[in-house]
Amino acid sequence: MLQIMILVCSVNVSPVDCQMETALDVISGPQTASAISCGMQGQALIASTSFARQRPGEYVKIKCTHLKGMKTAQKI
C-alpha cells in the first residue's frame, strides 16, 4: 500500500529537493494500492481542491510513500 502525500514547496527548492522535510506544507491524502493509482488520484486530489491555486512562489508535488517506511507527517 502507498500513501499519497501532497507537498507544497517553495520555487526556491528544486523538485528533486522538495521532500517532506523541506516542504512548506505536507498534506496527507488517501491510501492507494499502486504507484499508477497514487499518481492519478494525487492529480485528481490537487485538481479538485484549492491546492491547484497555490500562492505565488509555490508549487505542489505528489509523493507516493510506502506505508511501512513512512514517517508521520507533522501539521504546520
N, C-alpha and C positions, 0 to 999 in steps of 0.2 A: 504494500500500500504506500501511496505517496500523499504528502500534504502539500496543498497549493499555498504558496506564500507570495504575497504581493509586496514588493519592496518599492518604496518611494525614495529616490536618490537625487542628490544634487547634480546638476550638469557638470560640476567641477570634479565629479568622481566618474571615472571611466566605467563603462558597462561591465568590464571584467572585474573591476574592484568593487562594484556595487554588490555587497553581501549583507547578511543580516546585521553584522557588526558595524557596518559603515552607512547603513540606510538612515534616512531621516525619520522614517516610519516603517513599520512592518505590520502587515495585515494578514492574519491567518485565514485562509479560505477553507473550503471543504476538502475531504479526503477523496482520493481517486485511485483507480486500480492500475493505470498505466501512464507512461510519460506522454503519450499522444493525447489521452483524455485530460491529463493535467494541463497541457498547453492550451487545448481547445477550451476547457472550462475556465481556465485562468483568463483567457482573452474575453470570453463571454462575461465573466465577472467584472472585469475592468470596463467593458463597453456598457454594461447595464447599471453602473454606479457613477458616483461623482469622481471616481479615480481617473476617469477619462479627461476630466477638466483639471488637471494638475496646475499648480501655481507656476508662474514664470520662474525659470531656473531649476525646474524639477522634471524628472521623468519617472515612469514606472517600469518595473521589471518583474516578470513572472519567474519564480523559483520553485522547482519541484523537488521536495526533500523527502528522503526515505524516513518513515516514521521512527524506526528504531534508532536512527542516528541523529534525530532532530533534537535540538535544544529548545526549551520553552521560550517562545518569543515574549519579550517584555513590552508592556504597553507604555507608550510615550505620552 
